[in-house]
Amino acid sequence: MSAPEQDRPRVVVDYAQYLVVAVLVLVGGFLVVSSLTLAEGFAKVDPLGPKFFPMVIGIAALLLAVILAVAIPRGSKGEADAGEDIDPDMPSDWRTVGLLVALFVAMILLVNLLGWVIMSSIFFACAATILGSKHYVRNIVIGVLLALASFYAFYSGLGIPLPAGILDGIL
């Protein structure tokens, strides 16, 4: 080996990062293709049309995938966050994950029946409680406020109706 080759630091490639590249390509490609198939006039008050934001996000994901794919063989890798307050030796909290997944599935199954406002109020309040908040009344109040604000933001602001469910005619 010549002297210049010995002086160069050896680049260690983290091949697991290519999984991130693959996910970015899949998500970006899906968003670009899906945005091309969206019908015009979906939202009533959208001057850019429904294709704009999914297309921008999809193209950005594809560009980031290319940048990362070029950076990986050059030895680029993410650094661990120094400010994280976690103990990597602690076991995973699968109970919390399971409860949040169950809550999300309940939201999907019941949102059309009960309506956005009721289900998202329950969802927000229960998610806060599952994640450790002991202020149950405050969780419910904030959940109801977020649900009503998001319902009217979509309905009045964007012209996109969310399911009213059993509150149809009241909201």
Backbone torsions as a table, in degrees:
resi	resn	phi	psi	omega
1	MET	NA	137.7	-179.6
2	SER	-80.9	165.0	-176.7
3	ALA	-61.6	-42.8	-179.7
4	PRO	-63.6	-33.3	179.3
5	GLU	-69.3	-31.8	178.7
6	GLN	-73.0	-29.4	-177.4
7	ASP	-77.8	-24.5	-179.1
8	ARG	-73.6	134.0	176.6
9	PRO	-70.7	142.6	179.8
10	ARG	-77.3	130.5	-179.7
11	VAL	-85.3	123.6	177.0
12	VAL	-100.2	119.4	-177.2
13	VAL	-94.6	128.7	176.4
14	ASP	-94.6	96.6	-174.5
15	TYR	-68.9	-18.3	178.4
16	ALA	-64.8	-23.0	179.1
17	GLN	-67.6	-20.6	177.4
18	TYR	-66.3	-21.8	173.8
19	LEU	-64.7	-39.2	176.4
20	VAL	-63.7	-40.9	177.2
21	VAL	-60.0	-45.6	-179.4
22	ALA	-62.0	-42.7	179.4
23	VAL	-65.2	-42.5	177.7
24	LEU	-61.2	-41.0	178.5
25	VAL	-65.6	-44.4	180.0
26	LEU	-63.4	-48.2	-179.1
27	VAL	-66.3	-45.9	179.1
28	GLY	-61.4	-45.1	178.0
29	GLY	-62.5	-42.9	178.1
30	PHE	-60.3	-44.7	-178.8
31	LEU	-65.7	-41.1	179.9
32	VAL	-65.3	-48.8	-179.4
33	VAL	-64.4	-42.6	-179.8
34	SER	-65.4	-38.5	-179.1
35	SER	-66.9	-29.7	178.5
36	LEU	-70.2	-22.5	-178.0
37	THR	-97.2	-0.2	179.2
38	LEU	-70.3	141.6	178.0
39	ALA	-78.3	145.5	177.4
40	GLU	-72.3	155.0	175.2
41	GLY	76.4	20.0	179.5
42	PHE	-63.5	-48.4	177.2
43	ALA	-102.7	142.3	-174.0
44	LYS	-78.0	-29.1	-173.3
45	VAL	-119.5	43.4	-178.4
46	ASP	-116.9	100.3	-177.3
47	PRO	-67.6	-23.1	-179.8
48	LEU	-86.8	-19.7	-177.5
49	GLY	88.6	163.9	-175.0
50	PRO	-75.1	-13.2	-176.4
51	LYS	-82.8	-21.8	-169.0
52	PHE	-62.2	-57.6	-173.9
53	PHE	-68.2	-43.0	175.3
54	PRO	-61.3	-35.6	179.4
55	MET	-66.8	-43.9	179.7
56	VAL	-62.8	-45.7	-179.3
57	ILE	-66.7	-40.0	178.3
58	GLY	-64.1	-44.2	178.4
59	ILE	-65.4	-40.3	177.9
60	ALA	-61.9	-41.7	178.3
61	ALA	-63.5	-40.8	178.5
62	LEU	-66.2	-40.6	177.6
63	LEU	-65.0	-41.5	177.5
64	LEU	-64.1	-35.8	177.3
65	ALA	-63.2	-42.6	178.8
66	VAL	-64.9	-45.7	179.9
67	ILE	-60.1	-44.0	180.0
68	LEU	-67.5	-40.0	179.3
69	ALA	-63.5	-31.7	177.1
70	VAL	-77.6	-35.4	-176.1
71	ALA	-76.5	-29.7	-175.8
72	ILE	-60.6	-51.2	-178.9
73	PRO	-67.0	-15.1	177.3
74	ARG	-84.6	0.9	176.5
75	GLY	94.5	7.6	179.6
76	SER	-72.0	132.6	175.6
77	LYS	-149.2	152.3	-179.2
78	GLY	-70.2	146.5	178.1
79	GLU	-96.3	147.7	177.3
80	ALA	-67.7	142.4	177.8
81	ASP	-70.7	124.2	-179.2
82	ALA	-75.2	-24.0	-175.4
83	GLY	-91.4	1.3	-179.1
84	GLU	-66.7	133.1	-179.7
85	ASP	-104.7	63.0	179.9
86	ILE	-128.1	158.1	175.5
87	ASP	-110.3	106.7	-176.4
88	PRO	-65.6	-13.0	179.9
89	ASP	-87.8	-9.6	179.0
90	MET	-74.9	145.5	178.2
91	PRO	-71.3	159.4	178.4
92	SER	-67.8	148.7	179.2
93	ASP	-95.6	79.9	-175.9
94	TRP	-69.5	-24.1	177.5
95	ARG	-63.4	-47.9	179.5
96	THR	-63.1	-44.0	178.9
97	VAL	-61.2	-45.4	180.0
98	GLY	-62.6	-42.6	178.8
99	LEU	-65.0	-40.0	178.4
100	LEU	-67.5	-38.8	177.0
101	VAL	-64.7	-43.9	178.1
102	ALA	-61.8	-40.0	178.1
103	LEU	-64.4	-41.3	178.3
104	PHE	-64.8	-42.0	177.8
105	VAL	-64.0	-41.8	177.2
106	ALA	-60.6	-39.8	178.1
107	MET	-60.7	-46.4	-179.4
108	ILE	-62.2	-43.6	-175.5
109	LEU	-74.1	-31.0	-171.5
110	LEU	-108.0	-6.0	-174.4
111	VAL	-64.4	-36.8	179.1
112	ASN	-72.3	-35.5	-178.8
113	LEU	-73.4	-54.1	-176.0
114	LEU	-87.9	-24.5	179.4
115	GLY	101.7	160.3	-177.1
116	TRP	-62.9	-46.2	-173.4
117	VAL	-63.1	-46.3	-178.9
118	ILE	-68.0	-49.1	-176.2
119	MET	-68.7	-38.9	179.9
120	SER	-73.7	-29.1	172.7
121	SER	-61.8	-47.6	178.2
122	ILE	-63.4	-43.1	-178.4
123	PHE	-61.0	-50.8	-178.8
124	PHE	-62.4	-46.1	-177.8
125	ALA	-65.6	-44.2	-179.5
126	CYS	-69.0	-39.0	179.3
127	ALA	-63.2	-42.5	178.0
128	ALA	-62.5	-40.8	179.4
129	THR	-67.0	-44.4	178.9
130	ILE	-60.7	-36.5	-178.9
131	LEU	-81.8	2.8	169.5
132	GLY	117.8	-3.2	179.7
133	SER	-72.2	131.9	179.7
134	LYS	-103.7	6.6	-179.9
135	HIS	-95.1	79.9	-170.2
136	TYR	-64.5	-43.2	-179.3
137	VAL	-66.2	-43.8	178.4
138	ARG	-63.1	-38.6	176.8
139	ASN	-58.3	-43.9	-179.0
140	ILE	-67.4	-45.4	-179.3
141	VAL	-61.7	-46.6	179.2
142	ILE	-64.8	-38.7	177.2
143	GLY	-60.6	-44.2	179.4
144	VAL	-66.3	-42.7	179.1
145	LEU	-63.1	-44.2	177.7
146	LEU	-63.8	-39.8	-179.0
147	ALA	-64.9	-46.9	179.8
148	LEU	-66.1	-42.6	179.8
149	ALA	-62.4	-44.7	-179.6
150	SER	-69.3	-36.5	178.6
151	PHE	-60.4	-50.2	-177.7
152	TYR	-75.5	-26.9	175.6
153	ALA	-65.5	-42.2	178.1
154	PHE	-71.4	-45.9	-174.1
155	TYR	-70.6	-52.6	-176.2
156	SER	-86.2	-41.8	-175.4
157	GLY	-76.0	-42.1	-175.9
158	LEU	-106.7	-12.5	-178.2
159	GLY	74.2	22.4	-179.9
160	ILE	-110.3	111.3	-178.8
161	PRO	-76.0	132.2	172.1
162	LEU	-97.9	156.1	-177.4
163	PRO	-63.3	129.9	179.3
164	ALA	-87.8	-23.6	177.8
165	GLY	61.5	-134.2	-175.9
166	ILE	-73.5	-9.1	176.7
167	LEU	-94.2	11.5	179.7
168	ASP	-60.9	128.8	-177.8
169	GLY	96.6	-19.4	179.0
170	ILE	-95.1	-40.7	-177.3
171	LEU	-80.7	NA	NA
